Amino acid sequence: MHRNGRREFLAEVGQGMLLASVGSALALDLGLSPDVHAEEAPARLTFGKLEPLVALMQETPAAKLQPLLVDRLRGGLELNELVAAAALANARTFGGEDYVGFHTMMALHPAYMMATELPTERQPLPVLKVLYRNANRIQETGGRTNEVLKSVKPAQSVPGKSGGEALRAIARGDDPDKMARADALFASLTLGSAEDAYNELLTLVEDGAEVHRVVLAYRAWDMLNLVGKEHAQTMLRQSVHYCVKNENPHQANYYRSLRALLPKLVDQYHLASRPLGARKAEDGWVAKMSETFFKSQPEQAADAAAAALAEGMSPEAIGEAICLAANQLVLRDNGRPRQEAPNKPVGSVHGDGIGVHASDSANAWRNIARVSSARNTAASLILGAFQVARDRSSRGGDFLHWQPYPRDDVRAKVTATDPATLLKEVDGAIREKDQARACAIVARYGELGHSARPMFDVMLRYATSEDGALHAEKYYRTVSDEFAVMRPVFRWRQLIGLARVTASEYGQPAPGFAEACKLLGV
């Protein structure tokens, strides 16, 4: 990138006043200039033409914000601009460091995609639902007075040193100033293309395998479709902050085997230098590989994925098998053995349920594999296989012996064949919170060859209206995404899982939803 181009990029993302302190010894180790040092207090990050709307979202209480946003939509503001501003407000406020905050950020693009599936007059509803949550959490944490992300000046990097490896080394270290140093290093990585910066970031993300780490990294990248790549540094810094903040001795010990296994498999199967294969897989291969991932220990699942890549199998087929294995965790789960919160009763599976988390993770790894370098594609699929196997075994439950929904005794009771009747019955099952019957009805509907769109519309209605314990939008998007690309023999399993989760989450209306309906007149 030319020097003028760099200055323009920095102006867009609000670069400025923080010169990160690196120190000579660490700089030599990491390939950074040894004379970088702390200079002044960081300046506020700003976002050009979107700044007034971003500031409004940070400064206005949730209850007062909705009428203002509806008025702006009626005045010509596009829904995608609204979501982009909300994402930047969230990133500036939380920087990937607040649990509710980053869950809300991860829900923004899924909510926007949900909006595209609704009638025009109802399209703002899923977005306004998430924006209410966003504004509420921003106010709870102090609004603009406690912003996490500030403007940062790039560190001077030395050619020949991998930025991703240097970033990972900073995160693993115990320097008290490592967040500032990671910020400065990542700022230098964003001086090139967003794609190159993302591939370097993934070296850090791939140092672990858990739901928030991977889904945040994918959703931040996905959000660039709305906010623009000129804001790549702001969006992707959230993952830097998440990984650095969550690195501690306990996590290092938890990931010790994984951190040794990934480079071992990449080297063993020569995946760093081997081009990705394109061998198409038959249905039976995908089913068998999915079963291998589901039943294996994490290390065995990772090895199976690496071996398949080495054999030239298509990354899409391997990713499909991982997602199918994760779906089994939704279908087989016996539900929460105890009430974990008022909105997570005994028997429920929504929210941070094992299957929902596993499915969102698998979908994120699969999507990262699609947009990253060959090396990161291989790493993402290896980690995706590792994680789904660990998810099956690490959070309790006898998934290998529990039978998947829909179970035979309930399936036998669903006898209708007419699509309208089945749609009415599944709506009733959801309202009765009858997970088993909802699954059986969707299974029969699919087996009869009826159109998926009306069934998705039923699920979309509740993914919009219900709270979902922070996960309704993401999981709806995971299912609709996977359904669209999975081969026909498997895809209805995704909608069956969504029916189950929808029945589980019903009965807890989302805060702000009723007001949004009233404001829109729907």
C-alpha positions as CSV (number, residue, x, y, z in Angstrom):
1,M,0.0,0.0,0.0
2,H,1.3,3.5,-0.8
3,R,2.2,5.9,1.9
4,N,-0.8,8.2,1.1
5,G,-3.1,5.2,1.1
6,R,-1.8,4.2,4.6
7,R,-2.4,7.7,5.9
8,E,-6.0,7.6,4.5
9,F,-6.6,4.2,6.1
10,L,-5.3,5.5,9.5
11,A,-7.5,8.6,9.2
12,E,-10.6,6.4,8.6
13,V,-10.0,4.2,11.6
14,G,-9.0,7.1,13.9
15,Q,-5.4,6.3,14.3
16,G,-3.4,8.7,16.4
17,M,-2.0,9.2,19.8
18,L,-0.9,6.0,21.4
19,L,2.7,4.9,20.7
20,A,2.9,1.4,22.3
21,S,5.8,0.6,24.5
22,V,7.6,-2.6,23.4
23,G,11.0,-2.6,25.0
24,S,14.2,-3.6,23.3
25,A,14.4,-7.2,24.4
26,L,10.9,-8.1,23.5
27,A,11.2,-6.1,20.3
28,L,14.1,-8.2,19.1
29,D,12.2,-11.4,20.0
30,L,9.1,-10.3,18.2
31,G,10.6,-8.5,15.2
32,L,9.5,-5.1,16.3
33,S,11.5,-1.9,16.3
34,P,13.2,-1.5,19.7
35,D,12.5,2.2,20.0
36,V,8.7,2.1,20.2
37,H,7.6,3.6,23.5
38,A,4.5,5.0,25.3
39,E,4.1,8.6,24.3
40,E,0.7,10.2,25.1
41,A,-2.7,9.2,26.4
42,P,-4.7,7.5,23.6
43,A,-7.1,9.5,21.5
44,R,-10.7,8.6,21.0
45,L,-11.5,6.4,18.1
46,T,-13.9,8.0,15.6
47,F,-15.7,6.7,12.5
48,G,-16.1,9.5,9.9
49,K,-19.6,9.9,8.6
50,L,-21.0,7.2,10.8
51,E,-19.7,8.9,14.0
52,P,-22.9,10.9,14.9
53,L,-25.0,7.7,14.7
54,V,-22.4,5.7,16.6
55,A,-22.3,8.3,19.3
56,L,-26.1,8.4,19.5
57,M,-26.2,4.7,20.2
58,Q,-23.6,5.0,23.0
59,E,-25.2,8.0,24.6
60,T,-28.9,7.2,24.5
61,P,-30.7,4.8,26.9
62,A,-32.3,1.8,25.2
63,A,-35.9,2.9,25.9
64,K,-35.3,6.3,24.4
65,L,-33.2,5.0,21.5
66,Q,-35.8,2.9,19.7
67,P,-38.2,5.8,18.8
68,L,-35.2,7.8,17.5
69,L,-34.0,4.9,15.3
70,V,-37.4,4.2,13.9
71,D,-37.8,7.9,13.0
72,R,-34.4,7.8,11.2
73,L,-35.4,4.6,9.3
74,R,-38.6,6.4,8.2
75,G,-36.5,9.3,7.2
76,G,-34.4,7.2,4.8
77,L,-31.7,5.7,6.9
78,E,-30.9,2.2,5.5
79,L,-31.0,-0.8,7.8
80,N,-27.5,-1.8,6.9
81,E,-26.2,1.6,8.0
82,L,-27.9,1.2,11.3
83,V,-26.3,-2.2,11.9
84,A,-22.9,-0.9,10.8
85,A,-23.1,1.9,13.3
86,A,-24.3,-0.4,16.1
87,A,-21.3,-2.7,15.4
88,L,-18.9,0.2,15.7
89,A,-20.5,1.5,18.8
90,N,-20.3,-2.0,20.3
91,A,-16.6,-2.5,19.3
92,R,-15.5,0.9,20.6
93,T,-17.4,0.3,23.9
94,F,-16.5,-3.3,24.7
95,G,-13.6,-4.2,22.5
96,G,-14.4,-7.9,22.7
97,E,-13.9,-7.9,26.5
98,D,-17.5,-7.9,27.8
99,Y,-19.5,-11.2,27.8
100,V,-22.9,-9.6,27.0
101,G,-21.2,-7.1,24.8
102,F,-19.4,-9.5,22.5
103,H,-22.5,-11.8,22.3
104,T,-24.5,-8.8,21.2
105,M,-21.9,-7.9,18.5
106,M,-22.0,-11.5,17.2
107,A,-25.8,-11.2,16.9
108,L,-25.8,-8.1,14.8
109,H,-25.1,-9.5,11.3
110,P,-27.3,-12.6,11.9
111,A,-30.1,-10.2,12.9
112,Y,-29.6,-8.2,9.7
113,M,-29.7,-11.4,7.6
114,M,-32.9,-12.4,9.4
115,A,-34.3,-9.0,8.4
116,T,-33.8,-9.8,4.8
117,E,-36.1,-12.8,5.1
118,L,-39.0,-10.8,6.5
119,P,-41.7,-8.7,4.9
120,T,-40.7,-5.1,4.4
121,E,-42.7,-3.7,7.2
122,R,-41.3,-6.2,9.7
123,Q,-37.6,-6.1,8.6
124,P,-36.4,-3.7,11.3
125,L,-37.7,-6.0,14.1
126,P,-34.7,-8.4,14.6
127,V,-32.3,-5.5,14.3
128,L,-34.1,-3.3,16.8
129,K,-34.3,-6.2,19.2
130,V,-30.5,-6.6,19.2
131,L,-29.9,-2.8,19.2
132,Y,-32.0,-2.6,22.4
133,R,-29.8,-5.2,24.0
134,N,-26.7,-3.3,22.7
135,A,-27.8,0.1,24.1
136,N,-28.9,-1.4,27.4
137,R,-25.5,-3.1,27.9
138,I,-23.6,0.0,26.8
139,Q,-25.4,2.1,29.5
140,E,-24.9,-0.6,32.1
141,T,-21.1,-0.4,31.6
142,G,-20.9,3.4,31.6
143,G,-21.5,4.4,28.0
144,R,-18.7,6.5,26.4
145,T,-16.9,7.1,29.7
146,N,-15.5,3.5,29.7
147,E,-14.7,2.8,26.1
148,V,-12.2,0.0,25.6
149,L,-10.9,0.7,22.1
150,K,-8.9,3.8,21.6
151,S,-6.9,5.1,18.7
152,V,-3.6,3.3,18.4
153,K,-0.4,4.0,16.4
154,P,1.1,1.0,14.6
155,A,4.4,-0.5,15.8
156,Q,7.2,-0.6,13.3
157,S,7.6,-4.1,12.2
158,V,10.7,-5.7,10.7
159,P,10.3,-7.6,7.4
160,G,10.7,-11.3,7.6
161,K,9.0,-11.8,10.9
162,S,5.5,-13.4,10.9
163,G,3.1,-10.9,12.4
164,G,0.7,-13.7,13.5
165,E,3.4,-15.6,15.4
166,A,4.6,-12.4,17.1
167,L,1.0,-11.6,18.1
168,R,0.6,-15.0,19.6
169,A,3.8,-14.7,21.5
170,I,2.6,-11.4,23.0
171,A,-0.6,-13.0,24.1
172,R,1.1,-15.9,25.7
173,G,3.5,-13.7,27.6
174,D,3.1,-12.2,31.0
175,D,4.0,-8.6,30.3
176,P,1.5,-6.3,32.1
177,D,1.5,-4.0,29.0
178,K,0.8,-6.8,26.5
179,M,-2.6,-5.5,25.5
180,A,-1.1,-2.2,24.3
181,R,1.7,-4.0,22.5
182,A,-0.7,-6.4,20.8
183,D,-2.8,-3.5,19.7
184,A,0.2,-1.7,18.3
185,L,1.4,-4.8,16.4
186,F,-2.0,-5.6,15.0
187,A,-2.4,-2.0,13.9
188,S,0.8,-2.5,11.8
189,L,-0.7,-5.6,10.3
190,T,-3.8,-3.8,9.1
191,L,-1.7,-1.4,7.1
192,G,-1.9,-3.9,4.3
193,S,-5.0,-5.7,3.1
194,A,-7.8,-6.8,5.4
195,E,-7.4,-10.3,4.1
196,D,-3.7,-10.4,5.1
197,A,-4.4,-9.0,8.5
198,Y,-7.1,-11.6,9.1
199,N,-4.8,-14.4,8.2
200,E,-2.2,-13.1,10.6
201,L,-4.9,-12.8,13.3
202,L,-6.0,-16.4,12.8
203,T,-2.6,-17.6,14.0
204,L,-3.6,-16.1,17.4
205,V,-7.2,-17.3,17.2
206,E,-6.0,-20.9,16.4
207,D,-4.1,-21.0,19.7
208,G,-7.3,-22.3,21.3
209,A,-10.7,-23.8,20.4
210,E,-13.8,-22.6,22.2
211,V,-17.0,-21.1,21.0
212,H,-16.5,-17.4,21.8
213,R,-12.9,-17.3,20.5
214,V,-13.9,-18.7,17.1
215,V,-17.4,-17.2,16.6
216,L,-16.2,-13.7,17.6
217,A,-13.4,-14.0,15.0
218,Y,-15.7,-15.1,12.3
219,R,-18.6,-12.7,13.0
220,A,-16.1,-9.7,13.2
221,W,-14.9,-10.6,9.7
222,D,-18.4,-11.2,8.5
223,M,-19.4,-7.8,9.7
224,L,-17.0,-6.1,7.3
225,N,-19.6,-6.7,4.6
226,L,-21.6,-4.0,6.3
227,V,-19.1,-1.7,8.0
228,G,-16.6,-1.8,5.2
229,K,-13.0,-3.1,5.2
230,E,-11.7,0.4,6.1
231,H,-12.9,-0.5,9.6
232,A,-11.2,-3.9,9.6
233,Q,-8.8,-2.8,12.4
234,T,-11.6,-1.8,14.7
235,M,-13.7,-5.0,14.1
236,L,-10.8,-7.5,14.2
237,R,-9.1,-5.9,17.3
238,Q,-12.0,-7.3,19.3
239,S,-10.5,-10.8,18.7
240,V,-7.1,-9.6,19.7
241,H,-8.5,-8.2,22.9
242,Y,-10.5,-11.4,23.6
243,C,-7.6,-13.7,23.1
244,V,-5.1,-11.6,25.0
245,K,-7.4,-10.9,27.9
246,N,-8.4,-14.6,28.3
247,E,-4.9,-15.9,28.2
248,N,-3.9,-17.2,31.7
249,P,-2.1,-20.1,33.2
250,H,-5.3,-22.2,33.5
251,Q,-6.1,-21.6,29.8
252,A,-2.5,-22.3,28.8
253,N,-2.7,-25.6,30.6
254,Y,-6.1,-26.4,29.1
255,Y,-4.8,-25.9,25.6
256,R,-1.4,-27.3,26.1
257,S,-2.1,-30.6,24.2
258,L,-3.9,-28.7,21.4
259,R,-1.1,-26.2,21.0
260,A,1.3,-29.1,20.5
261,L,-1.0,-31.1,18.3
262,L,-1.9,-28.6,15.6
263,P,1.7,-27.9,14.4
264,K,2.5,-31.6,14.7
265,L,-0.4,-32.5,12.4
266,V,0.3,-29.7,9.9
267,D,3.9,-31.0,9.8
268,Q,3.1,-34.7,9.8
269,Y,0.7,-34.4,6.8
270,H,2.7,-31.6,5.0
271,L,-0.4,-29.4,5.1
272,A,1.6,-26.1,5.1
273,S,3.0,-26.8,1.6
274,R,0.3,-29.0,0.2
275,P,-2.4,-27.4,-2.0
276,L,-6.0,-27.9,-0.9
277,G,-7.7,-30.8,-2.5
278,A,-11.0,-30.9,-4.4
279,R,-12.0,-34.5,-4.2
280,K,-15.8,-34.7,-3.9
281,A,-17.3,-36.8,-1.2
282,E,-20.2,-39.2,-1.5
283,D,-23.0,-39.0,1.1
284,G,-21.7,-42.1,2.8
285,W,-18.2,-40.6,3.2
286,V,-19.6,-37.5,4.9
287,A,-21.8,-39.6,7.2
288,K,-19.0,-41.9,8.2
289,M,-16.6,-39.0,8.8
290,S,-19.2,-37.2,10.8
291,E,-19.6,-40.3,13.0
292,T,-15.8,-40.4,13.4
293,F,-15.7,-36.8,14.6
294,F,-18.6,-37.4,16.9
295,K,-17.4,-40.6,18.6
296,S,-13.7,-40.0,18.7
297,Q,-11.5,-38.4,21.3
298,P,-10.5,-34.8,20.3
299,E,-7.0,-35.8,19.3
300,Q,-8.3,-38.6,17.1
301,A,-10.9,-36.3,15.5
302,A,-8.2,-33.8,14.7
303,D,-6.0,-36.4,13.1
304,A,-8.9,-37.7,11.0
305,A,-9.5,-34.2,9.6
306,A,-5.8,-33.7,8.9
307,A,-5.6,-37.1,7.2
308,A,-8.6,-36.3,5.0
309,L,-7.0,-33.0,4.0
310,A,-3.8,-34.9,3.1
311,E,-5.8,-37.3,1.0
312,G,-7.1,-34.4,-1.1
313,M,-10.7,-34.4,0.2
314,S,-12.6,-31.1,-0.4
315,P,-12.6,-28.8,2.7
316,E,-16.3,-28.3,2.1
317,A,-16.9,-32.0,2.7
318,I,-14.8,-32.1,5.8
319,G,-16.6,-28.9,7.1
320,E,-20.0,-30.5,6.4
321,A,-19.0,-33.6,8.4
322,I,-18.0,-31.4,11.4
323,C,-21.3,-29.4,11.3
324,L,-23.3,-32.7,11.1
325,A,-21.4,-33.9,14.2
326,A,-22.2,-30.7,16.1
327,N,-25.9,-31.0,15.1
328,Q,-26.0,-34.4,16.8
329,L,-25.3,-32.6,20.1
330,V,-28.5,-30.6,19.6
331,L,-30.5,-33.6,18.7
332,R,-29.2,-36.0,21.4
333,D,-29.0,-33.6,24.3
334,N,-31.3,-34.6,27.3
335,G,-31.5,-31.0,28.3
336,R,-30.2,-29.1,31.4
337,P,-30.4,-31.3,34.5
338,R,-31.1,-28.3,36.7
339,Q,-32.3,-24.7,36.3
340,E,-29.3,-22.6,35.5
341,A,-31.1,-19.2,35.3
342,P,-34.7,-18.0,35.2
343,N,-34.6,-18.2,31.3
344,K,-32.8,-21.6,31.3
345,P,-35.1,-24.2,33.0
346,V,-34.6,-27.9,33.5
347,G,-34.7,-29.7,30.2
348,S,-33.9,-26.6,28.1
349,V,-31.3,-26.7,25.4
350,H,-31.3,-23.1,24.1
351,G,-28.8,-20.3,24.9
352,D,-25.4,-21.6,25.8
353,G,-26.6,-25.2,25.5
354,I,-23.9,-27.7,24.4
355,G,-25.4,-28.3,21.0
356,V,-26.0,-24.6,20.2
357,H,-22.5,-23.7,21.2
358,A,-21.0,-26.6,19.2
359,S,-23.1,-25.8,16.1
360,D,-22.2,-22.1,16.1
361,S,-18.5,-23.1,16.6
362,A,-18.5,-25.6,13.8
363,N,-20.2,-23.1,11.4
364,A,-17.7,-20.5,12.3
365,W,-14.7,-22.8,11.7
366,R,-16.2,-23.8,8.4
367,N,-16.7,-20.2,7.3
368,I,-13.2,-19.2,8.4
369,A,-11.9,-22.1,6.3
370,R,-13.7,-20.6,3.2
371,V,-12.2,-17.1,3.5
372,S,-8.6,-17.8,4.7
373,S,-5.3,-19.0,3.4
374,A,-4.7,-22.6,2.6
375,R,-2.7,-23.1,5.9
376,N,-5.5,-21.5,7.9
377,T,-8.2,-23.5,6.1
378,A,-6.4,-26.7,7.2
379,A,-5.9,-25.4,10.7
380,S,-9.6,-24.3,11.0
381,L,-10.9,-27.7,10.0
382,I,-8.5,-29.6,12.2
383,L,-9.5,-27.4,15.1
384,G,-13.2,-27.7,14.2
385,A,-13.0,-31.5,14.4
386,F,-11.0,-31.3,17.7
387,Q,-13.6,-28.9,19.2
388,V,-16.7,-30.8,18.3
389,A,-15.2,-34.0,19.8
390,R,-14.2,-32.1,22.9
391,D,-17.7,-30.5,23.2
392,R,-19.2,-34.0,23.1
393,S,-17.2,-35.2,26.0
394,S,-16.1,-32.2,28.2
395,R,-19.4,-30.7,29.4
396,G,-21.0,-33.9,30.7
397,G,-23.8,-36.1,29.3
398,D,-23.9,-39.5,27.7
399,F,-24.3,-38.3,24.1
400,L,-23.0,-41.6,22.6
401,H,-26.0,-43.4,24.1
402,W,-28.7,-40.8,24.2
403,Q,-31.0,-41.2,21.2
404,P,-31.4,-38.3,18.8
405,Y,-34.6,-36.4,18.4
406,P,-37.1,-37.1,16.9
407,R,-37.6,-40.3,18.8
408,D,-39.7,-43.1,17.5
409,D,-42.5,-42.9,20.1
410,V,-43.3,-39.3,19.3
411,R,-42.8,-39.7,15.5
412,A,-45.5,-42.3,15.5
413,K,-48.1,-39.8,16.8
414,V,-47.5,-37.3,14.0
415,T,-49.8,-38.5,11.2
416,A,-50.8,-35.3,9.2
417,T,-49.6,-34.9,5.7
418,D,-51.0,-31.5,4.6
419,P,-48.3,-28.8,4.9
420,A,-50.7,-26.2,6.4
421,T,-51.7,-28.6,9.1
422,L,-48.2,-29.5,9.9
423,L,-47.1,-25.9,10.1
424,K,-50.0,-25.2,12.5
425,E,-49.1,-28.2,14.6
426,V,-45.4,-27.2,14.9
427,D,-46.4,-23.7,15.9
428,G,-48.6,-25.2,18.7
429,A,-45.8,-27.5,19.8
430,I,-43.4,-24.5,20.1
431,R,-45.9,-22.6,22.1
432,E,-46.4,-25.6,24.4
433,K,-42.6,-25.8,24.7
434,D,-42.8,-29.4,23.5
435,Q,-39.4,-30.0,22.0
436,A,-40.0,-33.7,21.1
437,R,-43.2,-33.0,19.2
438,A,-41.8,-30.0,17.4
439,C,-38.9,-32.1,16.2
440,A,-41.1,-34.9,15.0
441,I,-43.4,-32.6,13.1
442,V,-40.5,-31.0,11.3
443,A,-39.1,-34.4,10.4
444,R,-42.3,-35.5,8.9
445,Y,-42.8,-32.2,7.0
446,G,-39.3,-32.6,5.5
447,E,-39.8,-36.3,4.6
448,L,-42.9,-35.4,2.7
449,G,-41.0,-33.1,0.5
450,H,-42.7,-29.8,1.5
451,S,-41.1,-26.5,0.9
452,A,-38.6,-25.4,3.7
453,R,-39.4,-21.7,3.5
454,P,-42.7,-21.8,5.3
455,M,-41.1,-23.9,8.1
456,F,-38.2,-21.4,8.3
457,D,-40.8,-18.6,8.6
458,V,-42.3,-20.2,11.7
459,M,-38.8,-20.4,13.3
460,L,-37.9,-16.9,12.2
461,R,-41.0,-15.5,13.9
462,Y,-39.8,-16.8,17.3
463,A,-36.1,-16.2,16.7
464,T,-37.2,-12.5,16.3
465,S,-39.6,-12.3,19.2
466,E,-37.9,-14.4,21.9
467,D,-34.9,-13.5,24.0
468,G,-33.0,-16.7,23.3
469,A,-30.5,-16.1,26.1
470,L,-28.2,-14.2,23.8
471,H,-28.1,-16.9,21.1
472,A,-31.4,-16.9,19.1
473,E,-30.1,-14.8,16.2
474,K,-26.7,-16.6,15.8
475,Y,-28.2,-20.1,16.0
476,Y,-31.0,-19.2,13.5
477,R,-28.3,-18.0,11.1
478,T,-26.1,-21.0,11.7
479,V,-29.0,-23.3,10.8
480,S,-30.2,-21.3,7.7
481,D,-26.6,-21.1,6.5
482,E,-25.9,-24.8,6.9
483,F,-29.3,-25.8,5.5
484,A,-28.5,-23.8,2.3
485,V,-25.3,-25.7,1.6
486,M,-25.8,-29.2,3.0
487,R,-26.7,-32.0,0.7
488,P,-30.4,-32.9,0.8
489,V,-30.0,-36.2,2.7
490,F,-28.7,-34.3,5.7
491,R,-30.0,-30.7,5.6
492,W,-33.4,-31.3,7.4
493,R,-31.5,-32.4,10.5
494,Q,-30.6,-28.7,10.9
495,L,-34.2,-27.6,10.8
496,I,-35.1,-30.3,13.3
497,G,-32.5,-28.9,15.6
498,L,-33.8,-25.4,15.2
499,A,-37.3,-26.5,16.0
500,R,-36.1,-28.1,19.2
501,V,-34.2,-25.0,20.3
502,T,-37.1,-22.7,19.3
503,A,-39.5,-24.7,21.5
504,S,-36.9,-24.6,24.3
505,E,-36.5,-20.8,24.2
506,Y,-40.2,-19.9,23.8
507,G,-41.9,-18.0,26.6
508,Q,-39.2,-15.4,27.3
509,P,-40.0,-12.4,25.1
510,A,-37.0,-10.3,24.1
511,P,-36.8,-6.9,26.0
512,G,-37.8,-4.1,23.7
513,F,-39.5,-6.3,21.1
514,A,-43.1,-5.3,22.0
515,E,-42.2,-1.6,21.9
516,A,-40.5,-2.1,18.5
517,C,-43.7,-3.7,17.1
518,K,-45.7,-0.8,18.4
519,L,-43.4,1.8,16.9
520,L,-43.5,0.1,13.5
521,G,-47.2,-0.6,13.7
522,V,-46.9,-4.3,13.1
